[in-house]
Amino acid sequence: MEQLTELELAVFQLRMGFGQADRCVDWAVERLRLDQEGDDLEVVLLASARGADEVLPLADVILERYRGEQRLDDQFLAGKYIVELRAACLTGRESVSSLDAIFTRLYPALDYPDWLVMLSRNCEYATDVADFEQPFEREFAYIARLWAEAGSTAEFEQRYSRVTSNGHG
């Protein structure tokens, strides 16, 4: 099965309330189009599913079957989502206000990770105080770059520097 990371990212975002069920359905349709489903009934069913309540159980079965214990952790998936958010912000599809709402939900859902402290704080402050826009941009660029380069949460954590983040405060 190919492109499982893409499905995991879509499932994570859907579960967190940020994604669309259609992204998971599109993944399954593409597997069918490329004849990569290997007669996997759940992929076929996912391709015709509608809404999160149908999509999530099917996607979970697929991910469990093909990833099992190798499923990506939520921190890694959140980091890759931040990379997507940074790209969306640079093209104007996301704003400081929309990002603040996302980070406000993401931060506690991930159990308050150290690497998200300054990003979340600076974003919140930047919604009201213009002087925080630049520090937020620097921190956002820093965190997104590290996650873009990371192949795992451990790899990200090896490169992440809280001192660097604090310098963006």
N, CA and C atoms as a LAMMPS dump frame, in Angstrom:
ITEM: TIMESTEP
0
ITEM: NUMBER OF ATOMS
507
ITEM: BOX BOUNDS ff ff ff
-5.0000000000000000e+02 5.0000000000000000e+02
-5.0000000000000000e+02 5.0000000000000000e+02
-5.0000000000000000e+02 5.0000000000000000e+02
ITEM: ATOMS id mol type element x y z
1 1 1 N 0.859 -1.184 0
2 1 2 C 0 0 0
3 1 3 C 0.894 1.233 0
4 2 1 N 0.576 2.189 -0.864
5 2 2 C 1.407 3.379 -1.01
6 2 3 C 0.744 4.614 -0.408
7 3 1 N 1.58 5.581 -0.107
8 3 2 C 1.135 6.887 0.381
9 3 3 C 0.365 6.815 1.7
10 4 1 N 0.762 5.919 2.584
11 4 2 C 0.084 5.797 3.873
12 4 3 C 0.288 7.02 4.75
13 5 1 N 1.431 7.682 4.616
14 5 2 C 1.666 8.894 5.406
15 5 3 C 0.641 9.956 5.047
16 6 1 N 0.323 10.058 3.775
17 6 2 C -0.695 11.01 3.33
18 6 3 C -2.039 10.71 3.989
19 7 1 N -2.4 9.444 4.062
20 7 2 C -3.646 9.058 4.725
21 7 3 C -3.575 9.342 6.221
22 8 1 N -2.445 9.037 6.846
23 8 2 C -2.308 9.305 8.283
24 8 3 C -2.441 10.792 8.588
25 9 1 N -1.842 11.627 7.75
26 9 2 C -1.969 13.08 7.94
27 9 3 C -3.424 13.52 7.813
28 10 1 N -4.1 12.995 6.826
29 10 2 C -5.509 13.353 6.619
30 10 3 C -6.373 12.899 7.794
31 11 1 N -6.124 11.707 8.3
32 11 2 C -6.882 11.178 9.44
33 11 3 C -6.609 12.01 10.69
34 12 1 N -5.34 12.335 10.934
35 12 2 C -4.989 13.157 12.086
36 12 3 C -5.726 14.5 12.038
37 13 1 N -5.683 15.158 10.908
38 13 2 C -6.318 16.462 10.779
39 13 3 C -7.833 16.351 10.928
40 14 1 N -8.414 15.309 10.382
41 14 2 C -9.856 15.096 10.516
42 14 3 C -10.219 14.856 11.974
43 15 1 N -9.451 14.023 12.646
44 15 2 C -9.695 13.73 14.054
45 15 3 C -9.582 14.979 14.931
46 16 1 N -8.638 15.841 14.582
47 16 2 C -8.416 17.067 15.353
48 16 3 C -9.455 18.145 15.027
49 17 1 N -10.26 17.92 14.002
50 17 2 C -11.282 18.88 13.625
51 17 3 C -10.818 19.908 12.608
52 18 1 N -9.663 19.672 11.98
53 18 2 C -9.121 20.62 11.017
54 18 3 C -9.278 20.156 9.579
55 19 1 N -9.474 18.876 9.371
56 19 2 C -9.458 18.324 8.017
57 19 3 C -10.836 18.012 7.487
58 20 1 N -10.821 17.578 6.252
59 20 2 C -12.047 17.204 5.557
60 20 3 C -12.024 15.706 5.283
61 21 1 N -13.144 15.063 5.421
62 21 2 C -13.245 13.635 5.129
63 21 3 C -12.897 13.356 3.672
64 22 1 N -13.172 14.306 2.805
65 22 2 C -12.902 14.127 1.378
66 22 3 C -11.439 13.838 1.085
67 23 1 N -10.543 14.332 1.91
68 23 2 C -9.119 14.081 1.684
69 23 3 C -8.799 12.59 1.823
70 24 1 N -9.423 11.917 2.763
71 24 2 C -9.246 10.471 2.933
72 24 3 C -9.905 9.714 1.779
73 25 1 N -11.075 10.169 1.39
74 25 2 C -11.78 9.548 0.263
75 25 3 C -10.953 9.699 -1.011
76 26 1 N -10.411 10.886 -1.224
77 26 2 C -9.569 11.115 -2.405
78 26 3 C -8.349 10.199 -2.406
79 27 1 N -7.781 9.972 -1.232
80 27 2 C -6.643 9.058 -1.128
81 27 3 C -7.05 7.66 -1.619
82 28 1 N -8.193 7.183 -1.156
83 28 2 C -8.664 5.843 -1.543
84 28 3 C -8.987 5.787 -3.036
85 29 1 N -9.609 6.814 -3.551
86 29 2 C -9.93 6.858 -4.988
87 29 3 C -8.651 6.79 -5.813
88 30 1 N -7.629 7.499 -5.377
89 30 2 C -6.35 7.476 -6.093
90 30 3 C -5.713 6.083 -6.037
91 31 1 N -5.824 5.391 -4.905
92 31 2 C -5.287 4.028 -4.815
93 31 3 C -6.022 3.119 -5.813
94 32 1 N -7.342 3.302 -5.915
95 32 2 C -8.118 2.5 -6.873
96 32 3 C -7.731 2.837 -8.31
97 33 1 N -7.585 4.116 -8.582
98 33 2 C -7.228 4.553 -9.936
99 33 3 C -5.888 3.972 -10.37
100 34 1 N -4.953 3.91 -9.439
101 34 2 C -3.622 3.385 -9.74
102 34 3 C -3.541 1.864 -9.562
103 35 1 N -4.68 1.257 -9.237
104 35 2 C -4.756 -0.19 -9.017
105 35 3 C -3.777 -0.642 -7.936
106 36 1 N -3.768 0.096 -6.827
107 36 2 C -2.858 -0.206 -5.716
108 36 3 C -3.578 -0.747 -4.483
109 37 1 N -4.884 -0.955 -4.585
110 37 2 C -5.603 -1.369 -3.38
111 37 3 C -5.421 -2.834 -3.06
112 38 1 N -4.952 -3.633 -4.016
113 38 2 C -4.714 -5.048 -3.759
114 38 3 C -5.944 -5.779 -3.275
115 39 1 N -7.095 -5.464 -3.816
116 39 2 C -8.368 -6.082 -3.418
117 39 3 C -8.71 -5.846 -1.954
118 40 1 N -8.253 -4.749 -1.4
119 40 2 C -8.54 -4.388 -0.016
120 40 3 C -9.936 -3.768 0.035
121 41 1 N -10.87 -4.479 0.625
122 41 2 C -12.264 -4.038 0.671
123 41 3 C -12.412 -2.691 1.379
124 42 1 N -11.631 -2.469 2.448
125 42 2 C -11.756 -1.193 3.174
126 42 3 C -11.355 -0.01 2.302
127 43 1 N -10.368 -0.185 1.435
128 43 2 C -9.99 0.897 0.52
129 43 3 C -11.136 1.183 -0.436
130 44 1 N -11.766 0.138 -0.939
131 44 2 C -12.913 0.301 -1.835
132 44 3 C -14.049 1.021 -1.102
133 45 1 N -14.33 0.602 0.119
134 45 2 C -15.394 1.236 0.901
135 45 3 C -15.045 2.685 1.243
136 46 1 N -13.779 2.939 1.562
137 46 2 C -13.349 4.301 1.869
138 46 3 C -13.534 5.219 0.666
139 47 1 N -13.313 4.704 -0.508
140 47 2 C -13.464 5.507 -1.726
141 47 3 C -14.9 5.989 -1.921
142 48 1 N -15.851 5.315 -1.309
143 48 2 C -17.249 5.73 -1.451
144 48 3 C -17.855 6.251 -0.146
145 49 1 N -17.049 6.401 0.871
146 49 2 C -17.536 6.858 2.185
147 49 3 C -17.88 8.339 2.148
148 50 1 N -18.758 8.736 3.034
149 50 2 C -19.162 10.134 3.167
150 50 3 C -19.18 10.501 4.64
151 51 1 N -18.489 11.559 4.972
152 51 2 C -18.491 12.072 6.332
153 51 3 C -17.491 11.366 7.229
154 52 1 N -17.093 12.088 8.26
155 52 2 C -16.065 11.598 9.18
156 52 3 C -16.478 10.313 9.884
157 53 1 N -17.771 10.165 10.203
158 53 2 C -18.215 8.97 10.918
159 53 3 C -18.08 7.703 10.08
160 54 1 N -18.093 7.812 8.761
161 54 2 C -17.851 6.659 7.89
162 54 3 C -16.366 6.513 7.575
163 55 1 N -15.708 7.635 7.371
164 55 2 C -14.316 7.637 6.922
165 55 3 C -13.354 7.154 8.001
166 56 1 N -13.474 7.674 9.213
167 56 2 C -12.489 7.369 10.254
168 56 3 C -12.356 5.881 10.586
169 57 1 N -13.446 5.142 10.778
170 57 2 C -13.274 3.709 11.086
171 57 3 C -12.601 2.936 9.94
172 58 1 N -12.946 3.27 8.717
173 58 2 C -12.342 2.58 7.574
174 58 3 C -10.858 2.915 7.459
175 59 1 N -10.542 4.19 7.609
176 59 2 C -9.144 4.613 7.534
177 59 3 C -8.335 3.976 8.655
178 60 1 N -8.911 3.869 9.84
179 60 2 C -8.205 3.235 10.965
180 60 3 C -7.899 1.761 10.679
181 61 1 N -8.844 1.054 10.071
182 61 2 C -8.612 -0.352 9.72
183 61 3 C -7.463 -0.452 8.721
184 62 1 N -7.467 0.417 7.725
185 62 2 C -6.413 0.41 6.702
186 62 3 C -5.055 0.703 7.338
187 63 1 N -4.997 1.742 8.158
188 63 2 C -3.727 2.109 8.787
189 63 3 C -3.232 1.027 9.737
190 64 1 N -4.136 0.433 10.478
191 64 2 C -3.746 -0.633 11.396
192 64 3 C -3.224 -1.846 10.622
193 65 1 N -3.869 -2.166 9.535
194 65 2 C -3.462 -3.322 8.728
195 65 3 C -2.065 -3.134 8.14
196 66 1 N -1.797 -1.95 7.605
197 66 2 C -0.547 -1.738 6.881
198 66 3 C 0.565 -1.094 7.714
199 67 1 N 0.196 -0.4 8.783
200 67 2 C 1.217 0.235 9.635
201 67 3 C 1.36 -0.454 10.978
202 68 1 N 0.256 -0.906 11.533
203 68 2 C 0.295 -1.562 12.841
204 68 3 C 1.008 -0.702 13.864
205 69 1 N 2.017 -1.271 14.48
206 69 2 C 2.793 -0.565 15.504
207 69 3 C 3.649 0.556 14.92
208 70 1 N 3.777 0.597 13.624
209 70 2 C 4.612 1.601 12.96
210 70 3 C 3.843 2.891 12.634
211 71 1 N 2.643 3.023 13.167
212 71 2 C 1.871 4.244 12.917
213 71 3 C 2.637 5.456 13.429
214 72 1 N 2.483 6.542 12.706
215 72 2 C 3.167 7.781 13.074
216 72 3 C 2.526 8.38 14.319
217 73 1 N 3.354 8.984 15.171
218 73 2 C 2.821 9.569 16.402
219 73 3 C 2.207 10.945 16.126
220 74 1 N 1.333 11.356 17.022
221 74 2 C 0.594 12.612 16.842
222 74 3 C 1.504 13.833 16.757
223 75 1 N 2.603 13.833 17.495
224 75 2 C 3.513 14.986 17.441
225 75 3 C 4.089 15.129 16.035
226 76 1 N 4.508 14.018 15.451
227 76 2 C 5.062 14.041 14.1
228 76 3 C 4.005 14.518 13.1
229 77 1 N 2.805 13.979 13.218
230 77 2 C 1.719 14.374 12.315
231 77 3 C 1.375 15.854 12.491
232 78 1 N 1.392 16.329 13.727
233 78 2 C 1.143 17.751 13.982
234 78 3 C 2.242 18.601 13.362
235 79 1 N 3.479 18.148 13.474
236 79 2 C 4.59 18.881 12.881
237 79 3 C 4.459 18.986 11.38
238 80 1 N 4.073 17.906 10.729
239 80 2 C 3.886 17.925 9.276
240 80 3 C 2.688 18.808 8.905
241 81 1 N 1.689 18.842 9.775
242 81 2 C 0.55 19.738 9.566
243 81 3 C 1.01 21.191 9.657
244 82 1 N 1.903 21.485 10.568
245 82 2 C 2.44 22.844 10.7
246 82 3 C 3.186 23.252 9.432
247 83 1 N 3.871 22.307 8.808
248 83 2 C 4.527 22.596 7.535
249 83 3 C 3.473 22.995 6.489
250 84 1 N 2.364 22.261 6.449
251 84 2 C 1.262 22.602 5.528
252 84 3 C 0.683 23.982 5.862
253 85 1 N 0.521 24.249 7.154
254 85 2 C -0.036 25.535 7.575
255 85 3 C 0.879 26.694 7.187
256 86 1 N 2.165 26.488 7.311
257 86 2 C 3.13 27.541 6.933
258 86 3 C 2.997 27.856 5.444
259 87 1 N 2.914 26.822 4.616
260 87 2 C 2.743 27.03 3.176
261 87 3 C 1.425 27.754 2.893
262 88 1 N 0.375 27.371 3.592
263 88 2 C -0.93 28.016 3.414
264 88 3 C -0.885 29.475 3.861
265 89 1 N -0.159 29.753 4.911
266 89 2 C -0.018 31.121 5.409
267 89 3 C 0.733 31.983 4.39
268 90 1 N 1.781 31.437 3.817
269 90 2 C 2.583 32.191 2.848
270 90 3 C 1.798 32.515 1.58
271 91 1 N 0.79 31.695 1.27
272 91 2 C -0.04 31.967 0.089
273 91 3 C -1.321 32.718 0.437
274 92 1 N -1.503 33.036 1.713
275 92 2 C -2.676 33.808 2.123
276 92 3 C -3.91 32.988 2.434
277 93 1 N -3.797 31.655 2.415
278 93 2 C -4.965 30.816 2.718
279 93 3 C -5.201 30.698 4.222
280 94 1 N -4.193 31.014 5.018
281 94 2 C -4.323 31.037 6.479
282 94 3 C -3.851 32.398 6.972
283 95 1 N -4.38 32.806 8.11
284 95 2 C -4.015 34.086 8.714
285 95 3 C -3.582 33.843 10.154
286 96 1 N -3.067 34.871 10.783
287 96 2 C -2.677 34.75 12.183
288 96 3 C -3.885 34.344 13.021
289 97 1 N -5.044 34.903 12.736
290 97 2 C -6.247 34.57 13.509
291 97 3 C -6.673 33.116 13.318
292 98 1 N -6.654 32.639 12.086
293 98 2 C -7.046 31.249 11.852
294 98 3 C -6.009 30.298 12.446
295 99 1 N -4.733 30.672 12.372
296 99 2 C -3.682 29.85 12.966
297 99 3 C -3.801 29.811 14.489
298 100 1 N -4.165 30.944 15.079
299 100 2 C -4.34 30.993 16.53
300 100 3 C -5.401 29.991 16.977
301 101 1 N -6.496 29.908 16.251
302 101 2 C -7.551 28.947 16.592
303 101 3 C -7.036 27.51 16.485
304 102 1 N -6.224 27.247 15.476
305 102 2 C -5.663 25.91 15.291
306 102 3 C -4.685 25.578 16.406
307 103 1 N -3.74 26.487 16.682
308 103 2 C -2.737 26.226 17.722
309 103 3 C -3.367 26.121 19.098
310 104 1 N -4.434 26.88 19.336
311 104 2 C -5.135 26.831 20.618
312 104 3 C -5.721 25.446 20.86
313 105 1 N -6.158 24.771 19.819
314 105 2 C -6.692 23.409 19.956
315 105 3 C -5.587 22.364 19.948
316 106 1 N -4.574 22.594 19.119
317 106 2 C -3.5 21.624 18.949
318 106 3 C -2.623 21.502 20.198
319 107 1 N -2.29 22.607 20.799
320 107 2 C -1.373 22.641 21.939
321 107 3 C -1.824 21.719 23.087
322 108 1 N -3.036 21.874 23.616
323 108 2 C -3.446 20.951 24.695
324 108 3 C -3.695 19.524 24.19
325 109 1 N -4.156 19.381 22.947
326 109 2 C -4.41 18.038 22.414
327 109 3 C -3.134 17.205 22.346
328 110 1 N -2.005 17.879 22.18
329 110 2 C -0.71 17.191 22.127
330 110 3 C -0.037 17.13 23.497
331 111 1 N -0.756 17.527 24.512
332 111 2 C -0.265 17.526 25.89
333 111 3 C 0.869 18.536 26.103
334 112 1 N 0.699 19.711 25.526
335 112 2 C 1.579 20.865 25.745
336 112 3 C 3.063 20.593 25.458
337 113 1 N 3.384 20.224 24.221
338 113 2 C 4.799 19.954 23.922
339 113 3 C 5.645 21.215 23.996
340 114 1 N 6.863 21.056 24.441
341 114 2 C 7.797 22.169 24.604
342 114 3 C 8.002 22.955 23.303
343 115 1 N 8.073 22.256 22.182
344 115 2 C 8.348 22.914 20.907
345 115 3 C 7.198 23.793 20.418
346 116 1 N 6.019 23.634 20.994
347 116 2 C 4.861 24.412 20.548
348 116 3 C 4.568 25.605 21.458
349 117 1 N 5.297 25.727 22.549
350 117 2 C 5.052 26.794 23.525
351 117 3 C 5.165 28.176 22.879
352 118 1 N 6.327 28.488 22.343
353 118 2 C 6.575 29.832 21.824
354 118 3 C 5.757 30.106 20.565
355 119 1 N 5.585 29.111 19.725
356 119 2 C 4.79 29.298 18.509
357 119 3 C 3.349 29.643 18.862
358 120 1 N 2.774 28.899 19.772
359 120 2 C 1.396 29.131 20.187
360 120 3 C 1.255 30.492 20.876
361 121 1 N 2.176 30.791 21.769
362 121 2 C 2.139 32.059 22.508
363 121 3 C 2.284 33.25 21.565
364 122 1 N 3.291 33.202 20.702
365 122 2 C 3.52 34.324 19.789
366 122 3 C 2.361 34.525 18.828
367 123 1 N 1.767 33.435 18.391
368 123 2 C 0.615 33.547 17.503
369 123 3 C -0.551 34.223 18.23
370 124 1 N -0.812 33.776 19.445
371 124 2 C -1.891 34.374 20.231
372 124 3 C -1.664 35.874 20.409
373 125 1 N -0.447 36.253 20.786
374 125 2 C -0.142 37.665 21.001
375 125 3 C -0.201 38.458 19.7
376 126 1 N 0.217 37.838 18.596
377 126 2 C 0.237 38.537 17.301
378 126 3 C -1.168 38.872 16.801
379 127 1 N -2.181 38.193 17.326
380 127 2 C -3.546 38.514 16.909
381 127 3 C -3.977 39.89 17.408
382 128 1 N -3.351 40.373 18.502
383 128 2 C -3.733 41.649 19.104
384 128 3 C -2.628 42.695 19.122
385 129 1 N -1.364 42.246 19.1
386 129 2 C -0.24 43.164 19.266
387 129 3 C 0.678 43.073 18.038
388 130 1 N 0.743 44.144 17.285
389 130 2 C 1.531 44.155 16.045
390 130 3 C 3.002 43.833 16.279
391 131 1 N 3.532 44.198 17.44
392 131 2 C 4.939 43.931 17.734
393 131 3 C 5.269 42.435 17.808
394 132 1 N 4.255 41.59 17.928
395 132 2 C 4.487 40.154 18.003
396 132 3 C 4.386 39.461 16.652
397 133 1 N 4.019 40.205 15.616
398 133 2 C 3.906 39.584 14.292
399 133 3 C 5.256 39.065 13.803
400 134 1 N 6.301 39.868 13.936
401 134 2 C 7.64 39.458 13.485
402 134 3 C 8.181 38.278 14.306
403 135 1 N 8.109 38.319 15.638
404 135 2 C 8.563 37.144 16.395
405 135 3 C 7.771 35.881 16.047
406 136 1 N 6.47 36.039 15.813
407 136 2 C 5.668 34.887 15.409
408 136 3 C 6.149 34.344 14.068
409 137 1 N 6.362 35.212 13.108
410 137 2 C 6.826 34.783 11.788
411 137 3 C 8.157 34.044 11.877
412 138 1 N 9.081 34.549 12.678
413 138 2 C 10.384 33.893 12.832
414 138 3 C 10.239 32.502 13.457
415 139 1 N 9.425 32.415 14.497
416 139 2 C 9.221 31.124 15.161
417 139 3 C 8.491 30.148 14.249
418 140 1 N 7.497 30.632 13.541
419 140 2 C 6.733 29.79 12.622
420 140 3 C 7.652 29.242 11.532
421 141 1 N 8.492 30.091 10.969
422 141 2 C 9.437 29.659 9.93
423 141 3 C 10.415 28.629 10.498
424 142 1 N 10.902 28.871 11.706
425 142 2 C 11.86 27.975 12.357
426 142 3 C 11.249 26.589 12.592
427 143 1 N 10.091 26.557 13.229
428 143 2 C 9.444 25.284 13.554
429 143 3 C 9.051 24.536 12.273
430 144 1 N 8.485 25.234 11.311
431 144 2 C 8.08 24.594 10.054
432 144 3 C 9.291 24.025 9.31
433 145 1 N 10.403 24.746 9.315
434 145 2 C 11.609 24.258 8.636
435 145 3 C 12.117 22.983 9.297
436 146 1 N 12.155 22.972 10.627
437 146 2 C 12.624 21.783 11.336
438 146 3 C 11.733 20.571 11.061
439 147 1 N 10.422 20.789 11.087
440 147 2 C 9.506 19.674 10.824
441 147 3 C 9.575 19.236 9.369
442 148 1 N 9.773 20.157 8.46
443 148 2 C 9.887 19.794 7.042
444 148 3 C 11.08 18.875 6.817
445 149 1 N 12.147 19.098 7.562
446 149 2 C 13.379 18.316 7.411
447 149 3 C 13.37 17.022 8.227
448 150 1 N 12.503 16.929 9.217
449 150 2 C 12.513 15.794 10.144
450 150 3 C 11.824 14.567 9.549
451 151 1 N 12.454 13.421 9.765
452 151 2 C 11.865 12.162 9.349
453 151 3 C 11.167 11.438 10.494
454 152 1 N 11.283 11.997 11.696
455 152 2 C 10.646 11.423 12.881
456 152 3 C 10.587 12.491 13.97
457 153 1 N 9.815 12.211 14.994
458 153 2 C 9.748 13.123 16.135
459 153 3 C 11.106 13.199 16.821
460 154 1 N 11.766 12.074 16.952
461 154 2 C 13.091 12.052 17.597
462 154 3 C 14.085 12.916 16.816
463 155 1 N 14.029 12.846 15.507
464 155 2 C 14.924 13.66 14.681
465 155 3 C 14.635 15.149 14.869
466 156 1 N 13.354 15.492 14.927
467 156 2 C 12.979 16.88 15.192
468 156 3 C 13.533 17.32 16.544
469 157 1 N 13.31 16.513 17.566
470 157 2 C 13.734 16.868 18.924
471 157 3 C 15.251 17.031 19.035
472 158 1 N 15.999 16.285 18.245
473 158 2 C 17.458 16.431 18.257
474 158 3 C 17.873 17.796 17.714
475 159 1 N 17.128 18.325 16.769
476 159 2 C 17.483 19.584 16.117
477 159 3 C 16.845 20.806 16.775
478 160 1 N 15.747 20.584 17.473
479 160 2 C 15.017 21.697 18.077
480 160 3 C 15.809 22.296 19.23
481 161 1 N 15.83 23.626 19.308
482 161 2 C 16.492 24.328 20.397
483 161 3 C 15.5 25.278 21.057
484 162 1 N 15.228 25.034 22.315
485 162 2 C 14.337 25.929 23.057
486 162 3 C 14.981 27.311 23.185
487 163 1 N 16.282 27.37 23.25
488 163 2 C 16.982 28.655 23.322
489 163 3 C 16.698 29.472 22.062
490 164 1 N 16.738 28.821 20.916
491 164 2 C 16.416 29.509 19.654
492 164 3 C 14.976 30.005 19.684
493 165 1 N 14.054 29.151 20.121
494 165 2 C 12.641 29.549 20.222
495 165 3 C 12.461 30.722 21.178
496 166 1 N 13.112 30.662 22.306
497 166 2 C 13.01 31.768 23.276
498 166 3 C 13.517 33.076 22.677
499 167 1 N 14.476 32.997 21.775
500 167 2 C 14.985 34.181 21.094
501 167 3 C 13.964 34.822 20.168
502 168 1 N 12.901 34.082 19.873
503 168 2 C 11.829 34.618 19.021
504 168 3 C 10.709 35.224 19.866
505 169 1 N 10.921 35.307 21.159
506 169 2 C 9.876 35.785 22.072
507 169 3 C 9.811 37.28 22.173
